[in-house]
Amino acid sequence: MPALLVRYGELGLKSSSVRRRFENALVDDIKRRHGLARTPCMISSTRGRIFVDSDDWRKSCEILSRTFGVVSFSPVTEVGSELGELTEAVLSFAEPILFEGASFAIRSRRSGTHPYTSQSLAKDLGSAVLERNKPLGVTVSLDEPDVEIFVEARDDKAYLYSSVLSGPGGMPLATQGRVLSVLESERGIASTWLMMKRGCSIMASARETTLLEPLRKWYPNLKSTNLETDLFSLAQKNDCIGIALEFRLDDIERTGALKGPLPVFYPLVGMAEEDIERLLARILD
């Protein structure tokens, strides 16, 4: 089964100590989710990349697609990064995915010390694929290819893949403190999800418990508490650093902003109704 190469984004912008803490939080969350799904996995990492190797890579894809902090991921084939071995591996990798008259592109990048640059590697590999597949009449197209072959050379290893699958992005869960998120309607699902995406752990308080169910696919250990009139007291009782509400700007103008001893967040405040509907469609999918 292929391993999965996992990419994350904002973590790379942090200082080394903060990045390490966030990377560890992301790895722990991936392990936890696999454990809850009863899918054993092994995880390793290098700078900027995490690798997940499990007994069920399709289940792992499902898990990663809902793991905050994951920008994208790909099933990969691991080979050596020496040019001769890498060229043969790319030729074998390309054979089943190229077809008659197809256009293709090699997208390469490297990290570490190699006798080639990313640009020269792409050129050499592209030439080899073009020559080997002459009978198919394949062509190179860097702008809109039918087939893309990605090559990441990292020190003595290289990783080949042809697809990039999306994760939700954002920050790993539980890296930004706990927030009391109030759900009074479906919009509360969207506002809570956005707070999760920013790395907050959530204490949810919903008018109806059915509003929580779609969020459990994204946050398996989601905790909830009964809704009370005094939200600040409820938040403090649950060790929350703030409160998140589902209000848009027109709601705030109509009712006024909630004021008290803790910060109040309005994740939907700048969103149009159609944007919220699109976000909800993604969450509920």
C-alpha positions as protocol buffer text, in pm:
chain_id: "A"
residue {
  index: 1
  type: MET
  ca { x: 0 y: 0 z: 0 }
}
residue {
  index: 2
  type: PRO
  ca { x: 127 y: 351 z: -71 }
}
residue {
  index: 3
  type: ALA
  ca { x: 237 y: 579 z: 207 }
}
residue {
  index: 4
  type: LEU
  ca { x: 74 y: 921 z: 228 }
}
residue {
  index: 5
  type: LEU
  ca { x: 282 y: 1238 z: 210 }
}
residue {
  index: 6
  type: VAL
  ca { x: 112 y: 1509 z: 417 }
}
residue {
  index: 7
  type: ARG
  ca { x: 170 y: 1882 z: 365 }
}
residue {
  index: 8
  type: TYR
  ca { x: 98 y: 2156 z: 613 }
}
residue {
  index: 9
  type: GLY
  ca { x: 112 y: 2529 z: 558 }
}
residue {
  index: 10
  type: GLU
  ca { x: 105 y: 2793 z: 831 }
}
residue {
  index: 11
  type: LEU
  ca { x: 320 y: 2586 z: 1067 }
}
residue {
  index: 12
  type: GLY
  ca { x: 620 y: 2651 z: 846 }
}
residue {
  index: 13
  type: LEU
  ca { x: 593 y: 3023 z: 919 }
}
residue {
  index: 14
  type: LYS
  ca { x: 641 y: 2980 z: 1294 }
}
residue {
  index: 15
  type: SER
  ca { x: 965 y: 2988 z: 1492 }
}
residue {
  index: 16
  type: SER
  ca { x: 1142 y: 2653 z: 1521 }
}
residue {
  index: 17
  type: SER
  ca { x: 1021 y: 2585 z: 1877 }
}
residue {
  index: 18
  type: VAL
  ca { x: 660 y: 2682 z: 1802 }
}
residue {
  index: 19
  type: ARG
  ca { x: 667 y: 2490 z: 1473 }
}
residue {
  index: 20
  type: ARG
  ca { x: 792 y: 2179 z: 1653 }
}
residue {
  index: 21
  type: ARG
  ca { x: 511 y: 2205 z: 1909 }
}
residue {
  index: 22
  type: PHE
  ca { x: 250 y: 2249 z: 1638 }
}
residue {
  index: 23
  type: GLU
  ca { x: 395 y: 1965 z: 1429 }
}
residue {
  index: 24
  type: ASN
  ca { x: 379 y: 1738 z: 1733 }
}
residue {
  index: 25
  type: ALA
  ca { x: 18 y: 1843 z: 1792 }
}
residue {
  index: 26
  type: LEU
  ca { x: -68 y: 1760 z: 1431 }
}
residue {
  index: 27
  type: VAL
  ca { x: 104 y: 1421 z: 1448 }
}
residue {
  index: 28
  type: ASP
  ca { x: -73 y: 1343 z: 1776 }
}
residue {
  index: 29
  type: ASP
  ca { x: -408 y: 1438 z: 1624 }
}
residue {
  index: 30
  type: ILE
  ca { x: -349 y: 1217 z: 1318 }
}
residue {
  index: 31
  type: LYS
  ca { x: -257 y: 926 z: 1546 }
}
residue {
  index: 32
  type: ARG
  ca { x: -561 y: 987 z: 1765 }
}
residue {
  index: 33
  type: ARG
  ca { x: -797 y: 992 z: 1469 }
}
residue {
  index: 34
  type: HIS
  ca { x: -651 y: 670 z: 1331 }
}
residue {
  index: 35
  type: GLY
  ca { x: -688 y: 511 z: 1673 }
}
residue {
  index: 36
  type: LEU
  ca { x: -1054 y: 612 z: 1697 }
}
residue {
  index: 37
  type: ALA
  ca { x: -1106 y: 470 z: 1347 }
}
residue {
  index: 38
  type: ARG
  ca { x: -926 y: 149 z: 1451 }
}
residue {
  index: 39
  type: THR
  ca { x: -678 y: 192 z: 1169 }
}
residue {
  index: 40
  type: PRO
  ca { x: -319 y: 128 z: 1288 }
}
residue {
  index: 41
  type: CYS
  ca { x: -63 y: 361 z: 1136 }
}
residue {
  index: 42
  type: MET
  ca { x: 302 y: 458 z: 1153 }
}
residue {
  index: 43
  type: ILE
  ca { x: 398 y: 826 z: 1125 }
}
residue {
  index: 44
  type: SER
  ca { x: 736 y: 980 z: 1045 }
}
residue {
  index: 45
  type: SER
  ca { x: 828 y: 1336 z: 957 }
}
residue {
  index: 46
  type: THR
  ca { x: 1089 y: 1558 z: 796 }
}
residue {
  index: 47
  type: ARG
  ca { x: 1090 y: 1937 z: 777 }
}
residue {
  index: 48
  type: GLY
  ca { x: 770 y: 2046 z: 610 }
}
residue {
  index: 49
  type: ARG
  ca { x: 635 y: 1696 z: 551 }
}
residue {
  index: 50
  type: ILE
  ca { x: 467 y: 1418 z: 748 }
}
residue {
  index: 51
  type: PHE
  ca { x: 441 y: 1060 z: 622 }
}
residue {
  index: 52
  type: VAL
  ca { x: 153 y: 831 z: 719 }
}
residue {
  index: 53
  type: ASP
  ca { x: 177 y: 458 z: 653 }
}
residue {
  index: 54
  type: SER
  ca { x: -133 y: 260 z: 753 }
}
residue {
  index: 55
  type: ASP
  ca { x: -306 y: -72 z: 697 }
}
residue {
  index: 56
  type: ASP
  ca { x: -582 y: 104 z: 503 }
}
residue {
  index: 57
  type: TRP
  ca { x: -454 y: 400 z: 301 }
}
residue {
  index: 58
  type: ARG
  ca { x: -803 y: 482 z: 172 }
}
residue {
  index: 59
  type: LYS
  ca { x: -930 y: 515 z: 529 }
}
residue {
  index: 60
  type: SER
  ca { x: -626 y: 729 z: 605 }
}
residue {
  index: 61
  type: CYS
  ca { x: -720 y: 955 z: 312 }
}
residue {
  index: 62
  type: GLU
  ca { x: -1066 y: 998 z: 462 }
}
residue {
  index: 63
  type: ILE
  ca { x: -914 y: 1083 z: 800 }
}
residue {
  index: 64
  type: LEU
  ca { x: -662 y: 1332 z: 661 }
}
residue {
  index: 65
  type: SER
  ca { x: -929 y: 1508 z: 454 }
}
residue {
  index: 66
  type: ARG
  ca { x: -1092 y: 1610 z: 786 }
}
residue {
  index: 67
  type: THR
  ca { x: -779 y: 1679 z: 993 }
}
residue {
  index: 68
  type: PHE
  ca { x: -721 y: 2047 z: 1065 }
}
residue {
  index: 69
  type: GLY
  ca { x: -366 y: 2158 z: 989 }
}
residue {
  index: 70
  type: VAL
  ca { x: -343 y: 1931 z: 683 }
}
residue {
  index: 71
  type: VAL
  ca { x: -328 y: 2141 z: 366 }
}
residue {
  index: 72
  type: SER
  ca { x: -302 y: 1851 z: 121 }
}
residue {
  index: 73
  type: PHE
  ca { x: -175 y: 1495 z: 91 }
}
residue {
  index: 74
  type: SER
  ca { x: -79 y: 1243 z: -174 }
}
residue {
  index: 75
  type: PRO
  ca { x: -34 y: 866 z: -205 }
}
residue {
  index: 76
  type: VAL
  ca { x: 338 y: 832 z: -289 }
}
residue {
  index: 77
  type: THR
  ca { x: 587 y: 579 z: -419 }
}
residue {
  index: 78
  type: GLU
  ca { x: 923 y: 596 z: -238 }
}
residue {
  index: 79
  type: VAL
  ca { x: 1244 y: 539 z: -437 }
}
residue {
  index: 80
  type: GLY
  ca { x: 1610 y: 637 z: -416 }
}
residue {
  index: 81
  type: SER
  ca { x: 1710 y: 988 z: -523 }
}
residue {
  index: 82
  type: GLU
  ca { x: 2016 y: 887 z: -732 }
}
residue {
  index: 83
  type: LEU
  ca { x: 1942 y: 1008 z: -1082 }
}
residue {
  index: 84
  type: GLY
  ca { x: 1967 y: 671 z: -1259 }
}
residue {
  index: 85
  type: GLU
  ca { x: 1743 y: 490 z: -1013 }
}
residue {
  index: 86
  type: LEU
  ca { x: 1503 y: 783 z: -1001 }
}
residue {
  index: 87
  type: THR
  ca { x: 1475 y: 797 z: -1381 }
}
residue {
  index: 88
  type: GLU
  ca { x: 1387 y: 427 z: -1405 }
}
residue {
  index: 89
  type: ALA
  ca { x: 1135 y: 465 z: -1126 }
}
residue {
  index: 90
  type: VAL
  ca { x: 967 y: 761 z: -1298 }
}
residue {
  index: 91
  type: LEU
  ca { x: 949 y: 567 z: -1626 }
}
residue {
  index: 92
  type: SER
  ca { x: 776 y: 278 z: -1446 }
}
residue {
  index: 93
  type: PHE
  ca { x: 550 y: 517 z: -1258 }
}
residue {
  index: 94
  type: ALA
  ca { x: 447 y: 696 z: -1579 }
}
residue {
  index: 95
  type: GLU
  ca { x: 369 y: 384 z: -1780 }
}
residue {
  index: 96
  type: PRO
  ca { x: 21 y: 302 z: -1639 }
}
residue {
  index: 97
  type: ILE
  ca { x: -104 y: 663 z: -1625 }
}
residue {
  index: 98
  type: LEU
  ca { x: 1 y: 788 z: -1970 }
}
residue {
  index: 99
  type: PHE
  ca { x: -227 y: 720 z: -2266 }
}
residue {
  index: 100
  type: GLU
  ca { x: -219 y: 773 z: -2639 }
}
residue {
  index: 101
  type: GLY
  ca { x: -186 y: 1140 z: -2731 }
}
residue {
  index: 102
  type: ALA
  ca { x: -161 y: 1251 z: -2368 }
}
residue {
  index: 103
  type: SER
  ca { x: 25 y: 1563 z: -2263 }
}
residue {
  index: 104
  type: PHE
  ca { x: 227 y: 1551 z: -1943 }
}
residue {
  index: 105
  type: ALA
  ca { x: 445 y: 1756 z: -1712 }
}
residue {
  index: 106
  type: ILE
  ca { x: 710 y: 1668 z: -1455 }
}
residue {
  index: 107
  type: ARG
  ca { x: 684 y: 1884 z: -1141 }
}
residue {
  index: 108
  type: SER
  ca { x: 1001 y: 1843 z: -939 }
}
residue {
  index: 109
  type: ARG
  ca { x: 1142 y: 1986 z: -619 }
}
residue {
  index: 110
  type: ARG
  ca { x: 1435 y: 1890 z: -402 }
}
residue {
  index: 111
  type: SER
  ca { x: 1563 y: 1930 z: -49 }
}
residue {
  index: 112
  type: GLY
  ca { x: 1914 y: 1839 z: 55 }
}
residue {
  index: 113
  type: THR
  ca { x: 2233 y: 1794 z: -147 }
}
residue {
  index: 114
  type: HIS
  ca { x: 2203 y: 1647 z: -497 }
}
residue {
  index: 115
  type: PRO
  ca { x: 2406 y: 1669 z: -820 }
}
residue {
  index: 116
  type: TYR
  ca { x: 2103 y: 1821 z: -994 }
}
residue {
  index: 117
  type: THR
  ca { x: 1874 y: 2118 z: -950 }
}
residue {
  index: 118
  type: SER
  ca { x: 1495 y: 2097 z: -946 }
}
residue {
  index: 119
  type: GLN
  ca { x: 1486 y: 2246 z: -1295 }
}
residue {
  index: 120
  type: SER
  ca { x: 1746 y: 2013 z: -1445 }
}
residue {
  index: 121
  type: LEU
  ca { x: 1579 y: 1714 z: -1278 }
}
residue {
  index: 122
  type: ALA
  ca { x: 1244 y: 1799 z: -1437 }
}
residue {
  index: 123
  type: LYS
  ca { x: 1411 y: 1842 z: -1776 }
}
residue {
  index: 124
  type: ASP
  ca { x: 1604 y: 1512 z: -1759 }
}
residue {
  index: 125
  type: LEU
  ca { x: 1305 y: 1313 z: -1634 }
}
residue {
  index: 126
  type: GLY
  ca { x: 1072 y: 1472 z: -1887 }
}
residue {
  index: 127
  type: SER
  ca { x: 1308 y: 1387 z: -2172 }
}
residue {
  index: 128
  type: ALA
  ca { x: 1330 y: 1027 z: -2056 }
}
residue {
  index: 129
  type: VAL
  ca { x: 951 y: 990 z: -2034 }
}
residue {
  index: 130
  type: LEU
  ca { x: 906 y: 1155 z: -2374 }
}
residue {
  index: 131
  type: GLU
  ca { x: 1160 y: 924 z: -2539 }
}
residue {
  index: 132
  type: ARG
  ca { x: 1024 y: 606 z: -2377 }
}
residue {
  index: 133
  type: ASN
  ca { x: 664 y: 686 z: -2477 }
}
residue {
  index: 134
  type: LYS
  ca { x: 719 y: 798 z: -2836 }
}
residue {
  index: 135
  type: PRO
  ca { x: 488 y: 522 z: -2970 }
}
residue {
  index: 136
  type: LEU
  ca { x: 201 y: 678 z: -2773 }
}
residue {
  index: 137
  type: GLY
  ca { x: 259 y: 1022 z: -2926 }
}
residue {
  index: 138
  type: VAL
  ca { x: 277 y: 1193 z: -2588 }
}
residue {
  index: 139
  type: THR
  ca { x: 377 y: 1558 z: -2561 }
}
residue {
  index: 140
  type: VAL
  ca { x: 499 y: 1793 z: -2291 }
}
residue {
  index: 141
  type: SER
  ca { x: 264 y: 2066 z: -2167 }
}
residue {
  index: 142
  type: LEU
  ca { x: 366 y: 2271 z: -1866 }
}
residue {
  index: 143
  type: ASP
  ca { x: 48 y: 2479 z: -1859 }
}
residue {
  index: 144
  type: GLU
  ca { x: -244 y: 2236 z: -1888 }
}
residue {
  index: 145
  type: PRO
  ca { x: -114 y: 1877 z: -1902 }
}
residue {
  index: 146
  type: ASP
  ca { x: -342 y: 1575 z: -1903 }
}
residue {
  index: 147
  type: VAL
  ca { x: -107 y: 1402 z: -1659 }
}
residue {
  index: 148
  type: GLU
  ca { x: 116 y: 1553 z: -1392 }
}
residue {
  index: 149
  type: ILE
  ca { x: 397 y: 1354 z: -1234 }
}
residue {
  index: 150
  type: PHE
  ca { x: 532 y: 1505 z: -914 }
}
residue {
  index: 151
  type: VAL
  ca { x: 881 y: 1424 z: -789 }
}
residue {
  index: 152
  type: GLU
  ca { x: 1011 y: 1530 z: -447 }
}
residue {
  index: 153
  type: ALA
  ca { x: 1376 y: 1447 z: -385 }
}
residue {
  index: 154
  type: ARG
  ca { x: 1464 y: 1464 z: -15 }
}
residue {
  index: 155
  type: ASP
  ca { x: 1822 y: 1371 z: 70 }
}
residue {
  index: 156
  type: ASP
  ca { x: 1871 y: 1006 z: -34 }
}
residue {
  index: 157
  type: LYS
  ca { x: 1502 y: 938 z: -102 }
}
residue {
  index: 158
  type: ALA
  ca { x: 1251 y: 1059 z: -359 }
}
residue {
  index: 159
  type: TYR
  ca { x: 874 y: 1045 z: -364 }
}
residue {
  index: 160
  type: LEU
  ca { x: 661 y: 1009 z: -676 }
}
residue {
  index: 161
  type: TYR
  ca { x: 292 y: 1092 z: -699 }
}
residue {
  index: 162
  type: SER
  ca { x: 32 y: 1202 z: -952 }
}
residue {
  index: 163
  type: SER
  ca { x: -254 y: 1332 z: -738 }
}
residue {
  index: 164
  type: VAL
  ca { x: -291 y: 1599 z: -469 }
}
residue {
  index: 165
  type: LEU
  ca { x: -587 y: 1565 z: -233 }
}
residue {
  index: 166
  type: SER
  ca { x: -712 y: 1853 z: -18 }
}
residue {
  index: 167
  type: GLY
  ca { x: -730 y: 1879 z: 359 }
}
residue {
  index: 168
  type: PRO
  ca { x: -909 y: 2155 z: 551 }
}
residue {
  index: 169
  type: GLY
  ca { x: -588 y: 2351 z: 620 }
}
residue {
  index: 170
  type: GLY
  ca { x: -570 y: 2585 z: 916 }
}
residue {
  index: 171
  type: MET
  ca { x: -396 y: 2501 z: 1244 }
}
residue {
  index: 172
  type: PRO
  ca { x: -388 y: 2173 z: 1436 }
}
residue {
  index: 173
  type: LEU
  ca { x: -665 y: 2131 z: 1689 }
}
residue {
  index: 174
  type: ALA
  ca { x: -598 y: 2232 z: 2049 }
}
residue {
  index: 175
  type: THR
  ca { x: -304 y: 2460 z: 1971 }
}
residue {
  index: 176
  type: GLN
  ca { x: -489 y: 2787 z: 2039 }
}
residue {
  index: 177
  type: GLY
  ca { x: -686 y: 2738 z: 2361 }
}
residue {
  index: 178
  type: ARG
  ca { x: -1043 y: 2635 z: 2440 }
}
residue {
  index: 179
  type: VAL
  ca { x: -1343 y: 2837 z: 2323 }
}
residue {
  index: 180
  type: LEU
  ca { x: -1710 y: 2809 z: 2414 }
}
residue {
  index: 181
  type: SER
  ca { x: -1891 y: 2794 z: 2080 }
}
residue {
  index: 182
  type: VAL
  ca { x: -2265 y: 2861 z: 2085 }
}
residue {
  index: 183
  type: LEU
  ca { x: -2483 y: 2694 z: 1819 }
}
residue {
  index: 184
  type: GLU
  ca { x: -2835 y: 2831 z: 1784 }
}
residue {
  index: 185
  type: SER
  ca { x: -2889 y: 2730 z: 1421 }
}
residue {
  index: 186
  type: GLU
  ca { x: -2705 y: 2566 z: 1129 }
}
residue {
  index: 187
  type: ARG
  ca { x: -2493 y: 2880 z: 1104 }
}
residue {
  index: 188
  type: GLY
  ca { x: -2343 y: 2779 z: 1439 }
}
residue {
  index: 189
  type: ILE
  ca { x: -2203 y: 2470 z: 1269 }
}
residue {
  index: 190
  type: ALA
  ca { x: -2012 y: 2697 z: 1029 }
}
residue {
  index: 191
  type: SER
  ca { x: -1887 y: 2935 z: 1301 }
}
residue {
  index: 192
  type: THR
  ca { x: -1774 y: 2644 z: 1520 }
}
residue {
  index: 193
  type: TRP
  ca { x: -1594 y: 2480 z: 1228 }
}
residue {
  index: 194
  type: LEU
  ca { x: -1406 y: 2802 z: 1157 }
}
residue {
  index: 195
  type: MET
  ca { x: -1290 y: 2823 z: 1519 }
}
residue {
  index: 196
  type: MET
  ca { x: -1172 y: 2462 z: 1494 }
}
residue {
  index: 197
  type: LYS
  ca { x: -981 y: 2553 z: 1179 }
}
residue {
  index: 198
  type: ARG
  ca { x: -798 y: 2825 z: 1373 }
}
residue {
  index: 199
  type: GLY
  ca { x: -669 y: 2559 z: 1614 }
}
residue {
  index: 200
  type: CYS
  ca { x: -914 y: 2611 z: 1901 }
}
residue {
  index: 201
  type: SER
  ca { x: -1038 y: 2323 z: 2108 }
}
residue {
  index: 202
  type: ILE
  ca { x: -1412 y: 2354 z: 2145 }
}
residue {
  index: 203
  type: MET
  ca { x: -1664 y: 2333 z: 2423 }
}
residue {
  index: 204
  type: ALA
  ca { x: -1988 y: 2336 z: 2228 }
}
residue {
  index: 205
  type: SER
  ca { x: -2320 y: 2458 z: 2364 }
}
residue {
  index: 206
  type: ALA
  ca { x: -2611 y: 2395 z: 2129 }
}
residue {
  index: 207
  type: ARG
  ca { x: -2979 y: 2475 z: 2136 }
}
residue {
  index: 208
  type: GLU
  ca { x: -3035 y: 2132 z: 1975 }
}
residue {
  index: 209
  type: THR
  ca { x: -2791 y: 1842 z: 2010 }
}
residue {
  index: 210
  type: THR
  ca { x: -2848 y: 1743 z: 1646 }
}
residue {
  index: 211
  type: LEU
  ca { x: -2646 y: 2050 z: 1547 }
}
residue {
  index: 212
  type: LEU
  ca { x: -2336 y: 1885 z: 1695 }
}
residue {
  index: 213
  type: GLU
  ca { x: -2344 y: 1565 z: 1493 }
}
residue {
  index: 214
  type: PRO
  ca { x: -2195 y: 1701 z: 1165 }
}
residue {
  index: 215
  type: LEU
  ca { x: -1903 y: 1847 z: 1362 }
}
residue {
  index: 216
  type: ARG
  ca { x: -1804 y: 1514 z: 1515 }
}
residue {
  index: 217
  type: LYS
  ca { x: -1676 y: 1400 z: 1175 }
}
residue {
  index: 218
  type: TRP
  ca { x: -1424 y: 1684 z: 1200 }
}
residue {
  index: 219
  type: TYR
  ca { x: -1372 y: 1673 z: 1576 }
}
residue {
  index: 220
  type: PRO
  ca { x: -1422 y: 1317 z: 1706 }
}
residue {
  index: 221
  type: ASN
  ca { x: -1373 y: 1414 z: 2072 }
}
residue {
  index: 222
  type: LEU
  ca { x: -1601 y: 1719 z: 2061 }
}
residue {
  index: 223
  type: LYS
  ca { x: -1725 y: 1805 z: 2410 }
}
residue {
  index: 224
  type: SER
  ca { x: -2052 y: 1979 z: 2481 }
}
residue {
  index: 225
  type: THR
  ca { x: -2236 y: 2143 z: 2769 }
}
residue {
  index: 226
  type: ASN
  ca { x: -2592 y: 2260 z: 2827 }
}
residue {
  index: 227
  type: LEU
  ca { x: -2676 y: 2606 z: 2700 }
}
residue {
  index: 228
  type: GLU
  ca { x: -2717 y: 2864 z: 2976 }
}
residue {
  index: 229
  type: THR
  ca { x: -2826 y: 3227 z: 2980 }
}
residue {
  index: 230
  type: ASP
  ca { x: -2500 y: 3360 z: 3126 }
}
residue {
  index: 231
  type: LEU
  ca { x: -2249 y: 3265 z: 2856 }
}
residue {
  index: 232
  type: PHE
  ca { x: -1951 y: 3423 z: 3033 }
}
residue {
  index: 233
  type: SER
  ca { x: -2017 y: 3223 z: 3349 }
}
residue {
  index: 234
  type: LEU
  ca { x: -2059 y: 2909 z: 3137 }
}
residue {
  index: 235
  type: ALA
  ca { x: -1731 y: 2976 z: 2955 }
}
residue {
  index: 236
  type: GLN
  ca { x: -1536 y: 3039 z: 3275 }
}
residue {
  index: 237
  type: LYS
  ca { x: -1684 y: 2729 z: 3436 }
}
residue {
  index: 238
  type: ASN
  ca { x: -1545 y: 2524 z: 3144 }
}
residue {
  index: 239
  type: ASP
  ca { x: -1200 y: 2691 z: 3142 }
}
residue {
  index: 240
  type: CYS
  ca { x: -1260 y: 2866 z: 2809 }
}
residue {
  index: 241
  type: ILE
  ca { x: -1057 y: 3167 z: 2699 }
}
residue {
  index: 242
  type: GLY
  ca { x: -1341 y: 3316 z: 2495 }
}
residue {
  index: 243
  type: ILE
  ca { x: -1683 y: 3274 z: 2336 }
}
residue {
  index: 244
  type: ALA
  ca { x: -1767 y: 3221 z: 1967 }
}
residue {
  index: 245
  type: LEU
  ca { x: -2106 y: 3326 z: 1832 }
}
residue {
  index: 246
  type: GLU
  ca { x: -2269 y: 3261 z: 1496 }
}
residue {
  index: 247
  type: PHE
  ca { x: -2369 y: 3627 z: 1443 }
}
residue {
  index: 248
  type: ARG
  ca { x: -2313 y: 3809 z: 1116 }
}
residue {
  index: 249
  type: LEU
  ca { x: -2265 y: 4184 z: 1100 }
}
residue {
  index: 250
  type: ASP
  ca { x: -2637 y: 4256 z: 1062 }
}
residue {
  index: 251
  type: ASP
  ca { x: -2708 y: 4045 z: 1373 }
}
residue {
  index: 252
  type: ILE
  ca { x: -2458 y: 4246 z: 1576 }
}
residue {
  index: 253
  type: GLU
  ca { x: -2605 y: 4572 z: 1451 }
}
residue {
  index: 254
  type: ARG
  ca { x: -2953 y: 4455 z: 1549 }
}
residue {
  index: 255
  type: THR
  ca { x: -2879 y: 4308 z: 1895 }
}
residue {
  index: 256
  type: GLY
  ca { x: -2550 y: 4474 z: 1987 }
}
residue {
  index: 257
  type: ALA
  ca { x: -2217 y: 4308 z: 2061 }
}
residue {
  index: 258
  type: LEU
  ca { x: -2192 y: 4075 z: 2358 }
}
residue {
  index: 259
  type: LYS
  ca { x: -1973 y: 4234 z: 2625 }
}
residue {
  index: 260
  type: GLY
  ca { x: -1813 y: 4078 z: 2930 }
}
residue {
  index: 261
  type: PRO
  ca { x: -1492 y: 3960 z: 3095 }
}
residue {
  index: 262
  type: LEU
  ca { x: -1383 y: 3732 z: 2806 }
}
residue {
  index: 263
  type: PRO
  ca { x: -1314 y: 3793 z: 2436 }
}
residue {
  index: 264
  type: VAL
  ca { x: -1607 y: 3728 z: 2201 }
}
residue {
  index: 265
  type: PHE
  ca { x: -1538 y: 3598 z: 1850 }
}
residue {
  index: 266
  type: TYR
  ca { x: -1765 y: 3633 z: 1547 }
}
residue {
  index: 267
  type: PRO
  ca { x: -1618 y: 3399 z: 1280 }
}
residue {
  index: 268
  type: LEU
  ca { x: -1900 y: 3472 z: 1031 }
}
residue {
  index: 269
  type: VAL
  ca { x: -1902 y: 3850 z: 1068 }
}
residue {
  index: 270
  type: GLY
  ca { x: -1749 y: 3924 z: 727 }
}
residue {
  index: 271
  type: MET
  ca { x: -1919 y: 3646 z: 531 }
}
residue {
  index: 272
  type: ALA
  ca { x: -2211 y: 3681 z: 290 }
}
residue {
  index: 273
  type: GLU
  ca { x: -2502 y: 3439 z: 328 }
}
residue {
  index: 274
  type: GLU
  ca { x: -2406 y: 3251 z: 12 }
}
residue {
  index: 275
  type: ASP
  ca { x: -2051 y: 3205 z: 143 }
}
residue {
  index: 276
  type: ILE
  ca { x: -2186 y: 3054 z: 464 }
}
residue {
  index: 277
  type: GLU
  ca { x: -2409 y: 2823 z: 261 }
}
residue {
  index: 278
  type: ARG
  ca { x: -2111 y: 2702 z: 56 }
}
residue {
  index: 279
  type: LEU
  ca { x: -1910 y: 2643 z: 373 }
}
residue {
  index: 280
  type: LEU
  ca { x: -2198 y: 2450 z: 529 }
}
residue {
  index: 281
  type: ALA
  ca { x: -2227 y: 2234 z: 218 }
}
residue {
  index: 282
  type: ARG
  ca { x: -1861 y: 2140 z: 255 }
}
residue {
  index: 283
  type: ILE
  ca { x: -1893 y: 2067 z: 629 }
}
residue {
  index: 284
  type: LEU
  ca { x: -2209 y: 1860 z: 590 }
}
residue {
  index: 285
  type: ASP
  ca { x: -2084 y: 1665 z: 289 }
}
